[in-house]
Every structure is written in structure tokens, then in C-alpha cells.
């Protein structure tokens, strides 16, 4: 008998996102950020403001798209340290949308997040509200990833015809690259020119290409996880249940090690178990995201499966740069979307893609431990 | 006897105004606790005159008065005596998705905001101008308000890194509306993080009347008493600033109360790294002392509903205080408190309400001249149970703050310190109860250093030069705040990488601190 995986659970999808959902979306997006994806707090405040001004945003499922629909991913790219100082212009999303419609030669009817994890899982709702567009209830990762190549339509073999970036001033550049690795390179260069932060669109998807090439239902799912986190008496248990996750360990951080290599942060944290987890020690390897959990040399979870470190009391996700010696935490792990477990998915986002000489060990839920 | 220089420390809290006199060698030679008055100054007057009476003829040797207060916080929370602010942001079209003061509670914004504008100016992270500075726009905006404002706040994108433009705008505004205009620049208030810095700058501008009231009041008391003393204010991070600096930047005093109690506890106990627990009438406030300074919070801080980036100590408040009410029927402890009415309402004071003070007395604590009346069995049981609850709550709080370090001593200060059991935190934890711990916050004000901070963003290969530049700027700010130029030193340098820049780049934040002149012998900045 097949074990109950997250994907086989019936997911209740929402028809629309209202302003009251935004704190839950932000908390949920932080959980799906697996330690990366940028801070959600400012994005949350901005989106709440947009929804108060423009009203709720309609959600549409990939299987509900019609031939008239065209969906595009909209996301911020750049340094969080710059993003907290130089916020976007109120025209940037509109400028991008018009240019995308010009390049695509058709009207764009919906946005979707490139990644549900972190601030890029929250902000697109505000842009959709401002632009009067629908949101596709899906994203391109089901989590957060650091590279443009690590995106679901790329796994599914759907090419990215063009990408467009706009800076705060309204400088726009259209990028048509031979593949996503080259897009990553050009997007980074133009982000530097933009002053370290830019807004971008890429991956035009349609009723034909979207189904099977996106991670479905992730906006509804992030909101559900966030509501579980914010409203339950036992937030960690509730979040784990909602995600289909296991709590790998509950304990204290006894070591944090970080260094910068090739422009990326690399490091590890060690968690010493407390309570029923006493005498257990787990090490989490991390870069921008949490990538591998090891215990006694055994891999308990590995990328692209999801690993999030949460505050042991509140259940809120702790991003990799905020991990500190002595924090009381719980480590959650759950299975990624099956798309990432394909050969192509693992080639793009398995442990070797992050420089680890480790095999991918598919995470399977063991259920609540006693 | 040799003439020595004395310092007075004053702490104005919600309930009590405390004052101490410190000798040149740093010994507490007088201390008092007075009630805080609604006009603040009455309490300050009573406290200062009491300690002066206690030291008699030595009063002539008082050369410094340092004050810590929560007055600014209360003014924001109560929307009291706030000035009308014209807000100018430089950097449009960047950041126009979030107009100034967008996240403020409506009533506070209505109280404070005379008008806001987003104009050309500002810089990218690499120093490139975003748009040319819109000088005419600034003049037109000010004219459009027709004088219906008391102060101007200016926030330019990346001004902490490229400060010249805000300064130019300062001069431009004064030229246009008068040289005595009250203009506040965001570079003086906080580091990068536009929303928080802008909010703090606007709050600071709104507080200038309130700040003036306290600074003028303190000066008046010092004058009444015929003291030939310099006055200082304590700021959020446990350092001091001069009175004119405090009048200019009242927002920086907002967290000074908890910071003072942590620093005072460090000083009185002689310990540099510890957990400090300050037990008051309603709550116990716990903080962490790291190298003689309060550990600062990394969470966004809200004051009166406004998101800010104030340098605030990381404080954990627990509902355990001397006046905390024990419900005899249910055994519930708190959260209610009899507060300052403890001396009439608690059982040991002849009242009817069972409090944690009564529980401590039952448990064997000694309070001079106080004894419990005959108690019914139910009351005894409830009070005994309450002590277990106190121990458990405090133990949890200590554990949360200690972040796994079990070797930190615990310093107990505040009027309700007897509520903390000696065995808290297990046998390995040293519990220190320094003399004069009940006025640790006033001591903290008296011994604070003068400090300053500065940020720099630089390419990795230029980091040495940038560190030096940041350090020098921080030192200059510390001296401006009153530090002895011969004694000031850099106490902290933080480096964070900035991705998505043309070359590998780091953000460097430096903090400098030093003792006030003449106090150097008693107090050295901690490294």
C-alpha cells in the first residue's frame, strides 16, 4: 500500500485571496522558503495595503485556464539588503506587464509566483491586485531555489521564450537567451546595473503549457499552512500535519558555521535534541536554503525535498541568515512535488547541483513520532 | 577630604522616579525612589532634591546629571503633545509603492502628518543618483502647506551611505523657510531600511516638543538646586547623549529604561556577561548583558503601532511582579497587579488582596517591618502554589534568553527582587543580588558611556578602508554625543555581504563608545 504523501492528500483550493489571508500567506511562504527566499514582513505590509486599495485577487487553477488566458511569472530579483532600502516604484509592475504583452503579442490575464517560498511568494498577489489580474494558484518551484534554472517548466521541458526586467526608473530590458543558465547570467548582470534589485517577468504559460509544468495549488497551500501556524494551539504539530511533514528533531542549535564561497553563503548548523530527542544530533547543510539533514552520517532529508527550521515555540520559519547559537528549534522535512523527483528534476536541483557529493535520498513521511 | 566629582543618575519610569548619587570612584553614596508625577518634572524634582539632601555639603561636587526616561514612548502611545510633521522622501520613482507613513495607525498619522511628498533624489546602493534632486519640488511642497507644520523630516534612499544630499536639502529648507526651522534628517536616526528609518525620523520630528519639555524641565531642576552640572540623556543602547543631542533626537531615548537597568546591574555586580532580571511591581523584565552592553533585539520593533528600527535591548517581559495578584479561589497568578497600591492593598500591608509579595513573605522572604496576618488554609495553599508558578515562569524565561549558555550568572535587580529564588536555573547558576539593585536603572543612567554608530557599504577589496571610515564616523558621532575624545574606542564592527552588486560588496556597521570626560578613571569602555 502506498504511503500517504503530501501530493495524494486532497487539497482544498481557494477561489480568491482576501486581505485577511495575507498574514497567513506570509507565514506560510516563509515555511515554504526552506530558509531562503527573503524576508516576508515588508512584502506582507505592502500586499495588505494593495489589497485594501484594490480588493481581493481571484485565483484560478491551471486546469481552469482557457485559450484566452496567458500567464506570466512575476518576481523580484536581487539583494534583500538592497530591497529593504530601495523599494519598488508603483509603476514597475505595469511597465513590465505592458512590455510583456507587446513582446508576447497577446493580452496577459494572470500572474503567478516563480517561487512560493519567501517574499516572492507573497508580493505577486499585490502586483496582481494593482494590475487587476488573476493569479494562477501555482508556482514554479513549490519552495524557494537560488537559480533561474531550478524551475518547474524547465523540468517539464517547456522553454522560456523571453524574460523582461524593469528597474525602479522604468529602464526595461528584454532578454531572449538560449537557455535558463544564460538567463541567470544576463539577469544577474542587469540586476547589478539596476542597483541591486529589479522586478522581472518570465515564462509565458498558456492553457496548453501550464498544466503539468507548474507546481499546482501552492498559493492555497501556503495560506492553509499559514492559518494552521497562526491559529493552532500546537503550531508545529498543525503545520506538520498540513504539510505532510515529519518533525525530524526538536532541540537547540549548538553550532552555526558559515562562510562565503563564490558569492554564495555556505554553512551548516548542528541541532542537539532535547526532551524525547535527547542524545540525538543532526546537522543541516545550508546555502541560501536548507539543503541536507544528516544524523550519524545518514541522510534524513535532502534537496529538492523541503527542509525548514522553525522556532520551537511559535512555529515560525527561521531564515538561514537568522540562525543563531542557542535558538530552540524544530526541523521539519517533507516531500517535494513529484516533478522534482524525475531524472531532469534531480539533475537540476538534487544535492550534486548544489555541490554536495551526496546522493538524493527521497524523503518519506514516517508520521507522528511517539 | 579631596574634592571629587559626583554624578547623579535619574530614571523616570511609569511608576517610580529613582535617583542615585555616584562618587568619582563609582560608589553609590545616596539613592531614592519617588513616585512619578504626571508632569514628569515633579518626580524628577523630588528625587533629585532627596539625594542632594542626603549628601549635604557634597552637593557642590555634583558635576553631571544623567537622565533616562520613557516619556517619549508614552507621548507616542498616548498621542500627546506631538508636533505636525512635513515629510519629504527623496528617491522617486523608487519606493513609490509605499508612500511615507503608509503603515501608521490612522489616528497617529492624522495627529502627526501635515503632508508628505515623494520627490526626485536619492541614490542606488553603488552611489549612482536615482534621479536629480528636485529642489523646486521641495520648495513647492513646503509652500503648499502654508506653514501648517512644526517640523520637517527628510529621508533619502541610501542616505546612510551617501549623506551629502540630505544635508544639502537641510540647508535648502532653512534657506527657504528660515534658518531656525526644525529639520530632521534620516541619516541621523538609523541605518538602511527605508520604511523603518523614515518612520523613526518622522516620529523624532513629532517628538521635539515633548523632548523640549523634559530637557528644559531637567535644566530647570538643576538650576533651582544651584548645581553647576552638565546634563545628559540615556539612549536605547545604554549609551548617553548630550542634552542638545537629546533635544534633537528624542526618538533615541525610547528604549533607555530597560537598557539602563541592564547596564546598572552589570555595574553594581561587576559582571560583563550575564542574564539580568529586573523585578518591578507588574512585570519582571529580563535582558542579556554581553560585554557590558545590553544584547539588542533583531525583531522589528513597533512603538505605538509604528514599525521602527530603534536600537532596543532584547527584553523578555514576564507577568511576575511584587504586586501581581494571586487569585485565591483558582490559584491563578496574574496578569493583574495592584501596582503602586501595593502599600495599601496587599495582605502584608493590611489590605485584602493576595499578591506575590505576600507569597514571598510566606515562603520566608524578609521585608523589614512587614509580616503576614493570620491566613486561612485556602489562602496559604494558593500563595504556596503561586511561588512554584513564579519559579517555573522565571526559569522558562531565563532559559529562553540564555540561548543554551548555562554558565551565565543571573543578576537580580528591582524592587521585587526577593521574588527570585536563589536556586533559579539550577545549582550551577550563580544568582547575584548587588547592593542598590533596587535602583539599578538610575545607576545605569549615571554610568553610561557616550556612543555613536555609522554604516558603510564597500567593495570587499576596499573593506579595510571602509572599516576605517565607518569606525572614524562612529567615533566622531560618539564624541558629538559627549564622549571623551581621548577615551573613545570602537566597540563593535558588523560585516554583512551584499549580493547582486558588480563586485563582491559588504555592509559594515561600526559602533563606538567612550566615557564622559573626567569619568574616564572609573569607567572604561568594554571591548
Interface residues (C-beta under 8 A of the other chain):
Chain A: X41 X42 X45 X46 X49 X77 X78 X79 X81 X82 X84 X85 X86 X87 X88 X89 X90 X91 X92 X168 X169 X170 X188 X191 X192 X195 X196 X197 X252 X253 X254 X260 X263 X265 X313 X322 X324 X325 X326 X327 X328
Chain B: X91 X92 X93 X94 X95 X96 X97 X98 X102 X103 X122 X124 X125 X126 X128 X130 X131 X157 X158 X192 X193 X194 X195 X298 X300 X307 X400 X402 X403 X404 X405 X496 X497 X498 X499 X500 X501 X502 X504 X507
